[in-house]
Amino acid sequence: MVTPKIIRETVITGKRWLSRYASKVEREAVVKNVYTEVNITPGYFIILTIANLIALCGLITNSIAVIIGAMLISPLMSPILNIGYAFITGDKFVWIAVGTSVSRRPPPRSVREELLHTAPTLGG
């Protein structure tokens, strides 16, 4: 059973570990590494186009394995990591954009239908 004492000890241990290793991280090197990966090259678009064509073939042939393979080769990890980096560093534009898009968009129709199924009734 998880008790408040265990949670406090875990938090204290985590803070000690973080304070020990956070000083070893070179912030300038991390920023430089992130900004060098942001550059979009023609190779990025070529790989993205190939992944899109493979996904299209998977959709046409109704093959889930091919669609998953297209997801694996698509170069979308860099944008995801860049958004995460901007989120962690407190880039105000990212926080405002994400907050606005999440708060103003109603859930898709399929999500609303699934939510209706979470509280079924016996009547018609």
MOPAC internal coordinates of N, CA, C and O (Angstrom, degrees):
PM7 1SCF
backbone

  N    0.0000 0     0.00 0     0.00 0    0    0    0
  C    1.4410 1     0.00 0     0.00 0    1    0    0
  C    1.5270 1   109.45 1     0.00 0    2    1    0
  O    1.2310 1   120.77 1   -43.61 1    3    2    1
  N    1.3011 1   116.14 1   136.39 1    3    2    1
  C    1.4559 1   121.20 1   179.92 1    5    3    2
  C    1.5229 1   108.65 1   -86.33 1    6    5    3
  O    1.2310 1   121.74 1   -58.22 1    7    6    5
  N    1.3158 1   114.28 1   121.78 1    7    6    5
  C    1.4586 1   119.70 1  -179.64 1    9    7    6
  C    1.5201 1   109.31 1  -109.80 1   10    9    7
  O    1.2310 1   120.05 1   -16.39 1   11   10    9
  N    1.3296 1   117.51 1   163.61 1   11   10    9
  C    1.4684 1   119.49 1   177.09 1   13   11   10
  C    1.5292 1   112.36 1   -59.04 1   14   13   11
  O    1.2310 1   120.06 1   148.38 1   15   14   13
  N    1.3153 1   117.48 1   -31.62 1   15   14   13
  C    1.4681 1   120.74 1   179.02 1   17   15   14
  C    1.5253 1   110.25 1   -65.01 1   18   17   15
  O    1.2310 1   120.07 1   137.74 1   19   18   17
  N    1.3167 1   117.48 1   -42.26 1   19   18   17
  C    1.4663 1   120.92 1   178.92 1   21   19   18
  C    1.5233 1   110.24 1   -65.53 1   22   21   19
  O    1.2310 1   120.57 1   139.89 1   23   22   21
  N    1.3077 1   116.52 1   -40.11 1   23   22   21
  C    1.4650 1   119.98 1   178.83 1   25   23   22
  C    1.5176 1   110.53 1   -63.67 1   26   25   23
  O    1.2310 1   120.04 1   135.10 1   27   26   25
  N    1.3370 1   117.53 1   -44.90 1   27   26   25
  C    1.4772 1   120.83 1   178.19 1   29   27   26
  C    1.5181 1   111.35 1   -60.36 1   30   29   27
  O    1.2310 1   120.31 1   135.16 1   31   30   29
  N    1.3484 1   117.01 1   -44.84 1   31   30   29
  C    1.4670 1   120.20 1   179.80 1   33   31   30
  C    1.5285 1   111.28 1   -63.26 1   34   33   31
  O    1.2310 1   120.72 1   141.64 1   35   34   33
  N    1.3208 1   116.22 1   -38.36 1   35   34   33
  C    1.4643 1   119.62 1   178.67 1   37   35   34
  C    1.5198 1   111.14 1   -66.28 1   38   37   35
  O    1.2310 1   120.11 1   138.44 1   39   38   37
  N    1.3114 1   117.39 1   -41.56 1   39   38   37
  C    1.4621 1   121.46 1   178.87 1   41   39   38
  C    1.5278 1   110.18 1   -64.73 1   42   41   39
  O    1.2310 1   120.25 1   136.78 1   43   42   41
  N    1.3206 1   117.13 1   -43.22 1   43   42   41
  C    1.4686 1   120.76 1   179.81 1   45   43   42
  C    1.5202 1   110.26 1   -63.79 1   46   45   43
  O    1.2310 1   120.40 1   136.11 1   47   46   45
  N    1.3349 1   116.85 1   -43.89 1   47   46   45
  C    1.4666 1   120.22 1   178.24 1   49   47   46
  C    1.5239 1   110.56 1   -62.11 1   50   49   47
  O    1.2310 1   120.17 1   138.15 1   51   50   49
  N    1.3384 1   117.28 1   -41.85 1   51   50   49
  C    1.4634 1   120.93 1   178.48 1   53   51   50
  C    1.5160 1   112.12 1   -63.22 1   54   53   51
  O    1.2310 1   120.17 1   139.02 1   55   54   53
  N    1.3256 1   117.29 1   -40.98 1   55   54   53
  C    1.4697 1   120.46 1   178.70 1   57   55   54
  C    1.5141 1   111.03 1   -65.19 1   58   57   55
  O    1.2310 1   120.37 1   140.17 1   59   58   57
  N    1.3432 1   116.90 1   -39.83 1   59   58   57
  C    1.4779 1   119.62 1   177.49 1   61   59   58
  C    1.5247 1   110.72 1   -62.33 1   62   61   59
  O    1.2310 1   120.85 1   134.02 1   63   62   61
  N    1.3372 1   115.98 1   -45.98 1   63   62   61
  C    1.4557 1   120.16 1  -179.43 1   65   63   62
  C    1.5298 1   110.38 1   -62.25 1   66   65   63
  O    1.2310 1   120.57 1   135.67 1   67   66   65
  N    1.3344 1   116.52 1   -44.33 1   67   66   65
  C    1.4552 1   120.63 1  -179.46 1   69   67   66
  C    1.5215 1   111.82 1   -63.77 1   70   69   67
  O    1.2310 1   120.24 1   137.52 1   71   70   69
  N    1.3349 1   117.14 1   -42.48 1   71   70   69
  C    1.4690 1   119.14 1  -179.57 1   73   71   70
  C    1.5227 1   111.21 1   -67.14 1   74   73   71
  O    1.2310 1   120.43 1   150.38 1   75   74   73
  N    1.3346 1   116.78 1   -29.62 1   75   74   73
  C    1.4643 1   119.75 1   179.96 1   77   75   74
  C    1.5250 1   111.32 1   -73.16 1   78   77   75
  O    1.2310 1   119.88 1   140.47 1   79   78   77
  N    1.3283 1   117.83 1   -39.53 1   79   78   77
  C    1.4546 1   121.02 1  -174.72 1   81   79   78
  C    1.5211 1   114.41 1   -98.01 1   82   81   79
  O    1.2310 1   119.67 1   159.73 1   83   82   81
  N    1.3110 1   118.23 1   -20.27 1   83   82   81
  C    1.4733 1   120.10 1  -178.79 1   85   83   82
  C    1.5146 1   111.47 1   -66.16 1   86   85   83
  O    1.2310 1   120.00 1   148.71 1   87   86   85
  N    1.3297 1   117.61 1   -31.29 1   87   86   85
  C    1.4563 1   119.56 1  -179.88 1   89   87   86
  C    1.5259 1   112.02 1   -70.85 1   90   89   87
  O    1.2310 1   119.92 1   160.38 1   91   90   89
  N    1.3334 1   117.76 1   -19.62 1   91   90   89
  C    1.4647 1   121.18 1  -179.26 1   93   91   90
  C    1.5331 1   112.57 1   -83.05 1   94   93   91
  O    1.2310 1   120.06 1   166.15 1   95   94   93
  N    1.3124 1   117.50 1   -13.85 1   95   94   93
  C    1.4622 1   121.07 1  -178.82 1   97   95   94
  C    1.5207 1   109.03 1   -79.90 1   98   97   95
  O    1.2310 1   121.17 1   -52.39 1   99   98   97
  N    1.3151 1   115.37 1   127.61 1   99   98   97
  C    1.4584 1   120.12 1   178.05 1  101   99   98
  C    1.5265 1   108.40 1   -90.19 1  102  101   99
  O    1.2310 1   121.18 1   -72.91 1  103  102  101
  N    1.3134 1   115.34 1   107.09 1  103  102  101
  C    1.4716 1   121.04 1  -174.97 1  105  103  102
  C    1.5276 1   111.51 1   -60.33 1  106  105  103
  O    1.2310 1   120.15 1   138.19 1  107  106  105
  N    1.3040 1   117.31 1   -41.81 1  107  106  105
  C    1.4679 1   119.93 1  -178.34 1  109  107  106
  C    1.5182 1   111.32 1   -62.94 1  110  109  107
  O    1.2310 1   120.30 1   141.66 1  111  110  109
  N    1.3363 1   117.04 1   -38.34 1  111  110  109
  C    1.4689 1   120.34 1   179.86 1  113  111  110
  C    1.5263 1   110.66 1   -67.65 1  114  113  111
  O    1.2310 1   120.43 1   142.10 1  115  114  113
  N    1.3205 1   116.78 1   -37.90 1  115  114  113
  C    1.4633 1   120.08 1   178.63 1  117  115  114
  C    1.5295 1   110.25 1   -65.87 1  118  117  115
  O    1.2310 1   120.59 1   134.55 1  119  118  117
  N    1.3300 1   116.49 1   -45.45 1  119  118  117
  C    1.4685 1   120.09 1   179.52 1  121  119  118
  C    1.5211 1   110.39 1   -61.86 1  122  121  119
  O    1.2310 1   120.19 1   136.65 1  123  122  121
  N    1.3295 1   117.25 1   -43.35 1  123  122  121
  C    1.4588 1   121.08 1   179.55 1  125  123  122
  C    1.5253 1   110.76 1   -62.48 1  126  125  123
  O    1.2310 1   120.21 1   138.41 1  127  126  125
  N    1.3355 1   117.21 1   -41.59 1  127  126  125
  C    1.4569 1   121.54 1   179.72 1  129  127  126
  C    1.5281 1   111.02 1   -64.55 1  130  129  127
  O    1.2310 1   120.14 1   137.65 1  131  130  129
  N    1.3134 1   117.35 1   -42.35 1  131  130  129
  C    1.4648 1   120.58 1   179.84 1  133  131  130
  C    1.5189 1   110.32 1   -65.52 1  134  133  131
  O    1.2310 1   119.98 1   135.65 1  135  134  133
  N    1.3187 1   117.64 1   -44.35 1  135  134  133
  C    1.4639 1   119.88 1  -177.77 1  137  135  134
  C    1.5233 1   112.74 1   -69.56 1  138  137  135
  O    1.2310 1   119.37 1   151.82 1  139  138  137
  N    1.3301 1   118.80 1   -28.18 1  139  138  137
  C    1.4683 1   119.02 1   176.28 1  141  139  138
  C    1.5188 1   111.33 1   -73.07 1  142  141  139
  O    1.2310 1   119.98 1   152.63 1  143  142  141
  N    1.3400 1   117.64 1   -27.37 1  143  142  141
  C    1.4544 1   119.92 1   178.54 1  145  143  142
  C    1.5266 1   112.33 1   -81.65 1  146  145  143
  O    1.2310 1   119.68 1   167.74 1  147  146  145
  N    1.3186 1   118.21 1   -12.26 1  147  146  145
  C    1.4586 1   121.47 1  -178.74 1  149  147  146
  C    1.5257 1   111.26 1   -74.77 1  150  149  147
  O    1.2310 1   119.92 1   153.75 1  151  150  149
  N    1.3085 1   117.76 1   -26.25 1  151  150  149
  C    1.4572 1   120.51 1  -177.02 1  153  151  150
  C    1.5226 1   110.70 1   -57.98 1  154  153  151
  O    1.2310 1   121.18 1   -53.86 1  155  154  153
  N    1.3260 1   115.34 1   126.14 1  155  154  153
  C    1.4607 1   120.65 1   178.57 1  157  155  154
  C    1.5159 1   107.90 1   -94.92 1  158  157  155
  O    1.2310 1   121.19 1   -58.25 1  159  158  157
  N    1.3123 1   115.32 1   121.75 1  159  158  157
  C    1.4639 1   121.78 1  -177.05 1  161  159  158
  C    1.5267 1   109.50 1  -109.33 1  162  161  159
  O    1.2310 1   120.19 1   -12.11 1  163  162  161
  N    1.3278 1   117.24 1   167.89 1  163  162  161
  C    1.4751 1   119.30 1   175.00 1  165  163  162
  C    1.5255 1   112.22 1   -60.35 1  166  165  163
  O    1.2310 1   120.27 1   147.54 1  167  166  165
  N    1.3268 1   117.10 1   -32.46 1  167  166  165
  C    1.4590 1   120.36 1   178.14 1  169  167  166
  C    1.5193 1   112.50 1   -61.91 1  170  169  167
  O    1.2310 1   120.72 1   144.97 1  171  170  169
  N    1.3273 1   116.23 1   -35.03 1  171  170  169
  C    1.4650 1   120.92 1   177.20 1  173  171  170
  C    1.5227 1   110.24 1   -60.69 1  174  173  171
  O    1.2310 1   120.43 1   133.72 1  175  174  173
  N    1.3310 1   116.79 1   -46.28 1  175  174  173
  C    1.4564 1   120.76 1  -179.47 1  177  175  174
  C    1.5291 1   111.89 1   -69.06 1  178  177  175
  O    1.2310 1   120.31 1   147.64 1  179  178  177
  N    1.3275 1   117.02 1   -32.36 1  179  178  177
  C    1.4683 1   119.62 1   177.65 1  181  179  178
  C    1.5240 1   110.26 1   -65.85 1  182  181  179
  O    1.2310 1   120.33 1   132.62 1  183  182  181
  N    1.3289 1   116.97 1   -47.38 1  183  182  181
  C    1.4643 1   120.21 1   179.36 1  185  183  182
  C    1.5225 1   110.64 1   -64.75 1  186  185  183
  O    1.2310 1   120.25 1   141.19 1  187  186  185
  N    1.3261 1   117.13 1   -38.81 1  187  186  185
  C    1.4598 1   120.78 1   178.51 1  189  187  186
  C    1.5307 1   110.91 1   -64.30 1  190  189  187
  O    1.2310 1   120.36 1   139.43 1  191  190  189
  N    1.3221 1   116.92 1   -40.57 1  191  190  189
  C    1.4632 1   121.14 1   178.34 1  193  191  190
  C    1.5258 1   110.99 1   -65.56 1  194  193  191
  O    1.2310 1   120.36 1   137.55 1  195  194  193
  N    1.3297 1   116.92 1   -42.45 1  195  194  193
  C    1.4716 1   120.23 1   178.61 1  197  195  194
  C    1.5310 1   110.17 1   -63.11 1  198  197  195
  O    1.2310 1   120.63 1   137.10 1  199  198  197
  N    1.3294 1   116.40 1   -42.90 1  199  198  197
  C    1.4665 1   119.98 1   178.63 1  201  199  198
  C    1.5256 1   110.61 1   -62.98 1  202  201  199
  O    1.2310 1   120.26 1   140.97 1  203  202  201
  N    1.3330 1   117.11 1   -39.03 1  203  202  201
  C    1.4661 1   120.45 1   177.58 1  205  203  202
  C    1.5266 1   111.60 1   -64.84 1  206  205  203
  O    1.2310 1   119.95 1   139.20 1  207  206  205
  N    1.3231 1   117.71 1   -40.80 1  207  206  205
  C    1.4621 1   120.77 1   178.39 1  209  207  206
  C    1.5250 1   111.34 1   -65.34 1  210  209  207
  O    1.2310 1   120.41 1   139.88 1  211  210  209
  N    1.3294 1   116.82 1   -40.12 1  211  210  209
  C    1.4641 1   120.16 1   177.57 1  213  211  210
  C    1.5273 1   110.12 1   -64.76 1  214  213  211
  O    1.2310 1   120.33 1   137.77 1  215  214  213
  N    1.3407 1   116.98 1   -42.23 1  215  214  213
  C    1.4684 1   119.86 1   177.50 1  217  215  214
  C    1.5273 1   110.59 1   -63.35 1  218  217  215
  O    1.2310 1   120.04 1   141.92 1  219  218  217
  N    1.3287 1   117.54 1   -38.08 1  219  218  217
  C    1.4634 1   121.11 1   177.71 1  221  219  218
  C    1.5275 1   110.76 1   -62.71 1  222  221  219
  O    1.2310 1   120.82 1   137.16 1  223  222  221
  N    1.3314 1   116.04 1   -42.84 1  223  222  221
  C    1.4635 1   119.29 1   177.09 1  225  223  222
  C    1.5312 1   110.71 1   -62.24 1  226  225  223
  O    1.2310 1   120.55 1   140.87 1  227  226  225
  N    1.3123 1   116.55 1   -39.13 1  227  226  225
  C    1.4579 1   120.09 1   177.45 1  229  227  226
  C    1.5133 1   112.46 1   -64.92 1  230  229  227
  O    1.2310 1   120.33 1   142.64 1  231  230  229
  N    1.3245 1   116.97 1   -37.36 1  231  230  229
  C    1.4624 1   120.10 1   177.34 1  233  231  230
  C    1.5287 1   111.68 1   -69.03 1  234  233  231
  O    1.2310 1   121.14 1   139.93 1  235  234  233
  N    1.3216 1   115.43 1   -40.07 1  235  234  233
  C    1.4694 1   119.15 1  -179.39 1  237  235  234
  C    1.5258 1   110.51 1   -66.44 1  238  237  235
  O    1.2310 1   120.30 1   138.77 1  239  238  237
  N    1.3324 1   117.03 1   -41.23 1  239  238  237
  C    1.4674 1   120.50 1  -178.36 1  241  239  238
  C    1.5218 1   112.62 1   -88.44 1  242  241  239
  O    1.2310 1   120.12 1   179.00 1  243  242  241
  N    1.3166 1   117.37 1    -1.00 1  243  242  241
  C    1.4623 1   123.12 1  -179.65 1  245  243  242
  C    1.5317 1   111.13 1    57.75 1  246  245  243
  O    1.2310 1   120.77 1  -132.76 1  247  246  245
  N    1.3400 1   116.13 1    47.24 1  247  246  245
  C    1.4593 1   122.04 1  -178.25 1  249  247  246
  C    1.5286 1   109.47 1  -114.03 1  250  249  247
  O    1.2310 1   121.05 1   -68.70 1  251  250  249
  N    1.3114 1   115.60 1   111.30 1  251  250  249
  C    1.4635 1   120.11 1  -179.57 1  253  251  250
  C    1.5197 1   110.98 1   -66.47 1  254  253  251
  O    1.2310 1   120.27 1   143.78 1  255  254  253
  N    1.3343 1   117.09 1   -36.22 1  255  254  253
  C    1.4661 1   120.46 1  -178.82 1  257  255  254
  C    1.5282 1   111.35 1   -61.95 1  258  257  255
  O    1.2310 1   120.25 1   140.56 1  259  258  257
  N    1.3177 1   117.13 1   -39.44 1  259  258  257
  C    1.4664 1   120.84 1   179.67 1  261  259  258
  C    1.5287 1   109.83 1   -68.66 1  262  261  259
  O    1.2310 1   120.10 1   140.76 1  263  262  261
  N    1.3118 1   117.42 1   -39.24 1  263  262  261
  C    1.4727 1   120.44 1   178.61 1  265  263  262
  C    1.5276 1   110.14 1   -64.13 1  266  265  263
  O    1.2310 1   120.35 1   137.09 1  267  266  265
  N    1.3237 1   116.93 1   -42.91 1  267  266  265
  C    1.4690 1   119.86 1   178.07 1  269  267  266
  C    1.5213 1   110.30 1   -64.93 1  270  269  267
  O    1.2310 1   120.11 1   141.95 1  271  270  269
  N    1.3251 1   117.39 1   -38.05 1  271  270  269
  C    1.4631 1   120.41 1   176.08 1  273  271  270
  C    1.5190 1   111.92 1   -61.46 1  274  273  271
  O    1.2310 1   120.51 1   141.26 1  275  274  273
  N    1.3258 1   116.63 1   -38.74 1  275  274  273
  C    1.4638 1   120.22 1   177.24 1  277  275  274
  C    1.5180 1   110.71 1   -65.02 1  278  277  275
  O    1.2310 1   120.65 1   142.08 1  279  278  277
  N    1.3363 1   116.36 1   -37.92 1  279  278  277
  C    1.4664 1   119.24 1   177.07 1  281  279  278
  C    1.5245 1   111.18 1   -64.05 1  282  281  279
  O    1.2310 1   120.67 1   143.63 1  283  282  281
  N    1.3147 1   116.33 1   -36.37 1  283  282  281
  C    1.4647 1   119.56 1  -178.04 1  285  283  282
  C    1.5204 1   112.74 1   -69.14 1  286  285  283
  O    1.2310 1   120.08 1   145.83 1  287  286  285
  N    1.3333 1   117.45 1   -34.17 1  287  286  285
  C    1.4632 1   117.91 1  -178.71 1  289  287  286
  C    1.5203 1   113.42 1   -91.74 1  290  289  287
  O    1.2310 1   120.12 1   171.39 1  291  290  289
  N    1.3190 1   117.38 1    -8.61 1  291  290  289
  C    1.4691 1   118.33 1  -179.75 1  293  291  290
  C    1.5248 1   110.17 1   -70.58 1  294  293  291
  O    1.2310 1   120.49 1   -41.16 1  295  294  293
  N    1.3202 1   116.67 1   138.84 1  295  294  293
  C    1.4738 1   120.45 1  -175.13 1  297  295  294
  C    1.5245 1   112.57 1   -86.40 1  298  297  295
  O    1.2310 1   120.13 1  -126.34 1  299  298  297
  N    1.3140 1   117.36 1    53.66 1  299  298  297
  C    1.4606 1   119.78 1  -176.95 1  301  299  298
  C    1.5197 1   112.65 1   -97.25 1  302  301  299
  O    1.2310 1   119.72 1  -179.09 1  303  302  301
  N    1.3274 1   118.13 1     0.91 1  303  302  301
  C    1.4566 1   119.54 1  -178.39 1  305  303  302
  C    1.5285 1   111.32 1   -71.02 1  306  305  303
  O    1.2310 1   119.77 1   143.21 1  307  306  305
  N    1.3180 1   118.05 1   -36.79 1  307  306  305
  C    1.4674 1   119.90 1   179.94 1  309  307  306
  C    1.5255 1   112.72 1   -61.74 1  310  309  307
  O    1.2310 1   118.91 1   132.49 1  311  310  309
  N    1.3533 1   119.68 1   -47.51 1  311  310  309
  C    1.4658 1   117.84 1   177.22 1  313  311  310
  C    1.5262 1   112.79 1   -61.49 1  314  313  311
  O    1.2310 1   120.20 1   143.23 1  315  314  313
  N    1.3259 1   117.22 1   -36.77 1  315  314  313
  C    1.4631 1   119.98 1   179.30 1  317  315  314
  C    1.5268 1   109.82 1   -65.11 1  318  317  315
  O    1.2310 1   120.29 1   135.96 1  319  318  317
  N    1.3309 1   117.05 1   -44.04 1  319  318  317
  C    1.4635 1   120.22 1   178.39 1  321  319  318
  C    1.5226 1   111.59 1   -65.08 1  322  321  319
  O    1.2310 1   120.34 1   143.20 1  323  322  321
  N    1.3295 1   116.95 1   -36.80 1  323  322  321
  C    1.4644 1   119.92 1   179.33 1  325  323  322
  C    1.5253 1   111.54 1   -66.86 1  326  325  323
  O    1.2310 1   120.27 1   140.81 1  327  326  325
  N    1.3302 1   117.10 1   -39.19 1  327  326  325
  C    1.4644 1   119.46 1   176.70 1  329  327  326
  C    1.5231 1   109.75 1   -65.44 1  330  329  327
  O    1.2310 1   120.40 1   138.66 1  331  330  329
  N    1.3282 1   116.83 1   -41.34 1  331  330  329
  C    1.4648 1   120.11 1   176.87 1  333  331  330
  C    1.5165 1   112.29 1   -62.14 1  334  333  331
  O    1.2310 1   120.41 1   139.57 1  335  334  333
  N    1.3295 1   116.83 1   -40.43 1  335  334  333
  C    1.4620 1   120.50 1   177.95 1  337  335  334
  C    1.5248 1   110.82 1   -64.00 1  338  337  335
  O    1.2310 1   120.63 1   136.29 1  339  338  337
  N    1.3210 1   116.40 1   -43.71 1  339  338  337
  C    1.4668 1   120.06 1   179.15 1  341  339  338
  C    1.5235 1   110.71 1   -65.32 1  342  341  339
  O    1.2310 1   120.66 1   144.35 1  343  342  341
  N    1.3208 1   116.34 1   -35.65 1  343  342  341
  C    1.4553 1   121.16 1   177.84 1  345  343  342
  C    1.5229 1   110.84 1   -64.13 1  346  345  343
  O    1.2310 1   120.76 1   134.94 1  347  346  345
  N    1.3247 1   116.15 1   -45.06 1  347  346  345
  C    1.4705 1   120.83 1  -177.22 1  349  347  346
  C    1.5208 1   111.30 1   -70.62 1  350  349  347
  O    1.2310 1   120.04 1   141.51 1  351  350  349
  N    1.3179 1   117.53 1   -38.49 1  351  350  349
  C    1.4624 1   119.48 1  -178.46 1  353  351  350
  C    1.5128 1   112.79 1   -78.58 1  354  353  351
  O    1.2310 1   120.23 1   173.42 1  355  354  353
  N    1.3226 1   117.17 1    -6.58 1  355  354  353
  C    1.4573 1   120.15 1   174.92 1  357  355  354
  C    1.5090 1   114.50 1    83.87 1  358  357  355
  O    1.2310 1   120.25 1  -147.61 1  359  358  357
  N    1.3194 1   117.13 1    32.39 1  359  358  357
  C    1.4583 1   120.34 1   176.54 1  361  359  358
  C    1.5268 1   108.31 1   -64.98 1  362  361  359
  O    1.2310 1   120.51 1   -64.64 1  363  362  361
  N    1.3259 1   116.63 1   115.36 1  363  362  361
  C    1.4637 1   121.12 1  -174.01 1  365  363  362
  C    1.5198 1   112.48 1   -61.32 1  366  365  363
  O    1.2310 1   120.02 1   145.17 1  367  366  365
  N    1.3275 1   117.56 1   -34.83 1  367  366  365
  C    1.4581 1   120.35 1  -179.68 1  369  367  366
  C    1.5270 1   110.68 1   -61.41 1  370  369  367
  O    1.2310 1   120.37 1   136.23 1  371  370  369
  N    1.3345 1   116.89 1   -43.77 1  371  370  369
  C    1.4631 1   120.52 1  -179.31 1  373  371  370
  C    1.5199 1   110.51 1   -64.98 1  374  373  371
  O    1.2310 1   120.18 1   135.98 1  375  374  373
  N    1.3241 1   117.26 1   -44.02 1  375  374  373
  C    1.4638 1   120.55 1   179.88 1  377  375  374
  C    1.5279 1   111.08 1   -61.79 1  378  377  375
  O    1.2310 1   120.36 1   136.72 1  379  378  377
  N    1.3275 1   116.91 1   -43.28 1  379  378  377
  C    1.4658 1   120.40 1  -179.81 1  381  379  378
  C    1.5263 1   110.50 1   -67.41 1  382  381  379
  O    1.2310 1   120.17 1   136.93 1  383  382  381
  N    1.3383 1   117.28 1   -43.07 1  383  382  381
  C    1.4610 1   120.28 1  -178.87 1  385  383  382
  C    1.5247 1   111.41 1   -63.96 1  386  385  383
  O    1.2310 1   120.41 1   134.62 1  387  386  385
  N    1.3270 1   116.82 1   -45.38 1  387  386  385
  C    1.4614 1   119.65 1  -179.62 1  389  387  386
  C    1.5243 1   110.65 1   -67.50 1  390  389  387
  O    1.2310 1   120.18 1   136.35 1  391  390  389
  N    1.3197 1   117.25 1   -43.65 1  391  390  389
  C    1.4562 1   120.13 1   179.37 1  393  391  390
  C    1.5123 1   112.74 1   -61.56 1  394  393  391
  O    1.2310 1   120.64 1   139.22 1  395  394  393
  N    1.3260 1   116.38 1   -40.78 1  395  394  393
  C    1.4582 1   120.39 1   179.66 1  397  395  394
  C    1.5228 1   110.95 1   -67.81 1  398  397  395
  O    1.2310 1   120.50 1   135.93 1  399  398  397
  N    1.3254 1   116.65 1   -44.07 1  399  398  397
  C    1.4657 1   118.52 1  -177.17 1  401  399  398
  C    1.5196 1   111.72 1   -69.43 1  402  401  399
  O    1.2310 1   119.93 1   147.65 1  403  402  401
  N    1.3146 1   117.73 1   -32.35 1  403  402  401
  C    1.4659 1   119.79 1  -179.96 1  405  403  402
  C    1.5197 1   111.18 1   -77.22 1  406  405  403
  O    1.2310 1   120.43 1   139.63 1  407  406  405
  N    1.3283 1   116.78 1   -40.37 1  407  406  405
  C    1.4607 1   118.82 1  -173.38 1  409  407  406
  C    1.5296 1   113.40 1   -79.16 1  410  409  407
  O    1.2310 1   119.22 1   153.34 1  411  410  409
  N    1.3033 1   119.09 1   -26.66 1  411  410  409
  C    1.4657 1   120.84 1  -173.76 1  413  411  410
  C    1.5242 1   113.91 1   -99.03 1  414  413  411
  O    1.2310 1   120.11 1   170.17 1  415  414  413
  N    1.3048 1   117.39 1    -9.83 1  415  414  413
  C    1.4508 1   119.58 1  -176.53 1  417  415  414
  C    1.5271 1   110.45 1   -96.93 1  418  417  415
  O    1.2310 1   120.23 1   -55.15 1  419  418  417
  N    1.3329 1   117.16 1   124.85 1  419  418  417
  C    1.4654 1   118.02 1   175.66 1  421  419  418
  C    1.5270 1   109.47 1   -71.51 1  422  421  419
  O    1.2310 1   119.80 1   -25.81 1  423  422  421
  N    1.3145 1   117.98 1   154.19 1  423  422  421
  C    1.4687 1   118.60 1   179.49 1  425  423  422
  C    1.5194 1   110.44 1   -63.22 1  426  425  423
  O    1.2310 1   120.40 1   -30.35 1  427  426  425
  N    1.3197 1   116.84 1   149.65 1  427  426  425
  C    1.4624 1   119.57 1   178.75 1  429  427  426
  C    1.5272 1   110.86 1   -59.94 1  430  429  427
  O    1.2310 1   121.18 1   -19.05 1  431  430  429
  N    1.3169 1   115.34 1   160.95 1  431  430  429
  C    1.4646 1   120.52 1  -176.42 1  433  431  430
  C    1.5212 1   110.91 1   -59.08 1  434  433  431
  O    1.2310 1   120.09 1   139.55 1  435  434  433
  N    1.3298 1   117.44 1   -40.45 1  435  434  433
  C    1.4674 1   120.24 1  -178.10 1  437  435  434
  C    1.5256 1   111.09 1   -63.83 1  438  437  435
  O    1.2310 1   120.04 1   143.70 1  439  438  437
  N    1.3305 1   117.53 1   -36.30 1  439  438  437
  C    1.4565 1   120.14 1   178.66 1  441  439  438
  C    1.5235 1   110.05 1   -67.50 1  442  441  439
  O    1.2310 1   120.37 1   138.39 1  443  442  441
  N    1.3222 1   116.89 1   -41.61 1  443  442  441
  C    1.4622 1   119.77 1   178.31 1  445  443  442
  C    1.5225 1   110.87 1   -62.11 1  446  445  443
  O    1.2310 1   119.90 1   140.44 1  447  446  445
  N    1.3357 1   117.79 1   -39.56 1  447  446  445
  C    1.4534 1   120.78 1   178.10 1  449  447  446
  C    1.5218 1   111.15 1   -65.68 1  450  449  447
  O    1.2310 1   120.42 1   140.97 1  451  450  449
  N    1.3453 1   116.80 1   -39.03 1  451  450  449
  C    1.4576 1   119.80 1   178.27 1  453  451  450
  C    1.5239 1   110.68 1   -67.44 1  454  453  451
  O    1.2310 1   120.26 1   144.19 1  455  454  453
  N    1.3219 1   117.11 1   -35.81 1  455  454  453
  C    1.4549 1   119.31 1   177.57 1  457  455  454
  C    1.5270 1   111.10 1   -65.14 1  458  457  455
  O    1.2310 1   120.10 1   147.21 1  459  458  457
  N    1.3306 1   117.42 1   -32.79 1  459  458  457
  C    1.4596 1   119.94 1   176.93 1  461  459  458
  C    1.5197 1   111.16 1   -64.91 1  462  461  459
  O    1.2310 1   120.42 1   148.80 1  463  462  461
  N    1.3261 1   116.80 1   -31.20 1  463  462  461
  C    1.4595 1   120.27 1  -179.29 1  465  463  462
  C    1.5317 1   112.53 1   -77.37 1  466  465  463
  O    1.2310 1   119.77 1   168.92 1  467  466  465
  N    1.3123 1   118.05 1   -11.08 1  467  466  465
  C    1.4650 1   119.90 1   179.47 1  469  467  466
  C    1.5195 1   111.94 1   -79.74 1  470  469  467
  O    1.2310 1   119.83 1   164.24 1  471  470  469
  N    1.3269 1   117.94 1   -15.76 1  471  470  469
  C    1.4615 1   122.05 1   178.65 1  473  471  470
  C    1.5247 1   109.29 1  -130.66 1  474  473  471
  O    1.2310 1   120.80 1  -108.44 1  475  474  473
  N    1.3424 1   116.08 1    71.56 1  475  474  473
  C    1.4665 1   118.05 1  -176.66 1  477  475  474
  C    1.5273 1   111.60 1   -71.93 1  478  477  475
  O    1.2310 1   121.59 1   -25.66 1  479  478  477
  N    1.3140 1   114.56 1   154.34 1  479  478  477
  C    1.4676 1   120.89 1   176.12 1  481  479  478
  C    1.5261 1   107.92 1  -118.80 1  482  481  479
  O    1.2310 1   121.04 1   -21.87 1  483  482  481
  N    1.3124 1   115.63 1   158.13 1  483  482  481
  C    1.4680 1   119.77 1  -179.85 1  485  483  482
  C    1.5176 1   111.42 1   -81.49 1  486  485  483
  O    1.2310 1   120.88 1   155.29 1  487  486  485
  N    1.3125 1   115.93 1   -24.71 1  487  486  485
  C    1.4734 1   119.54 1   179.68 1  489  487  486
  C    1.5075 1   111.51 1   -78.84 1  490  489  487
  O    1.2310 1   120.06 1   -13.88 1  491  490  489
  N    1.3035 1   117.50 1   166.12 1  491  490  489
  C    1.4583 1   122.56 1  -177.90 1  493  491  490
  C    1.4297 1   112.72 1   -81.13 1  494  493  491
  O    1.2310 1   120.10 1   180.00 1  495  494  493

